[in-house]
Amino acid sequence: MRSIATNPEYFTFLRNCEKRGCPIDIKMGDARLELKKATDHCYDMIIVDAFSSDAIPVHLLTKQAVEMYFDKLAPHGYLMIHISNRYLRLAPVVARIAQALHVSAVKQYDDAIMGYFGKTASDWIVLTKEEKDLKPLLAQQPSLEEWSKSPPFVGVWPILGFLVPSEKTQDFIEEEKPLWKPLKIDPEVGLWTDDYSNLLQVFDWR
């Protein structure tokens, strides 16, 4: 895995980081166990990207795991979780954990793929200890004019009035416009811990 990740014939991210002078220290092993060894409050950002496959590592998405991630974050640090999955709705899981830990969280479904070679749609959640630390993200919400010109609405906006009844258009705009949205609690989804998780509750049966 290390040799593949560092081979520029396949991936250029690490090479580009080195060119920018960024220190790189690859840790091999279970992500949670390795991160536990790190000094507390030493990271400005932690990105958890392990849930796109059919079998997800549940132990990386429990209350105790997320609590440990925050222990390793510096004050005002960001925890980013990539939750894209074809079969599981993981946003309610993170929402329940955020509620239990009293942290703030927002979610974005990034489906802007036109013009980006190799890019696919993705689901992301950003968590912070304090709500005010999310303001830089929320401040970057696009204006209505910018939003109407972006995928998937470019070319559709002129006929939006025909697609949506006029009295419902404003409601439609306000619901769909924000890039970052608050997480919603699903009462059917319990709190995942090291002792409890339920995949059937979040399985997408569609």
C-alpha angles and dihedrals in degrees: 000000000000092000092050094047092050096043107104090204087072106023131017100183097097093043091051091049091053090051089056091052097252115153113238123201115173115203117199118208141051107342096224095047093046094047090050088064092058123101114266118259093010102123127074090195136016119194118198110196110164109105107083097093128084092254112048127199097245092186089070092058106050132110091256093048094051090045089056091049089057091049088060095046121095118238108289090015125150130237112201121191123190106211103173109143133153095217110025132065101215099168092083089052092055091042091057092047092048090051092050093049094042094235130138123249141177132186134214130189104205108201097155099122102139110110094012110104112219094004120132131190115274143185119227135180125195120199129190134177092233126041092222090066089068092060095091088058095045091046089062093063107131124250116251090256092051092045093051091055096051128087131305092024101047106114091012099069095078090062097037090109089061093046095049126036109255095243089055098045096089092048089050091051095049092047097048103032104077117087092201118047133179117260117253124223114235108207089206093062118079129209111279113224135164086271101041139041133144119201093181090064091060100034112125102231095185 
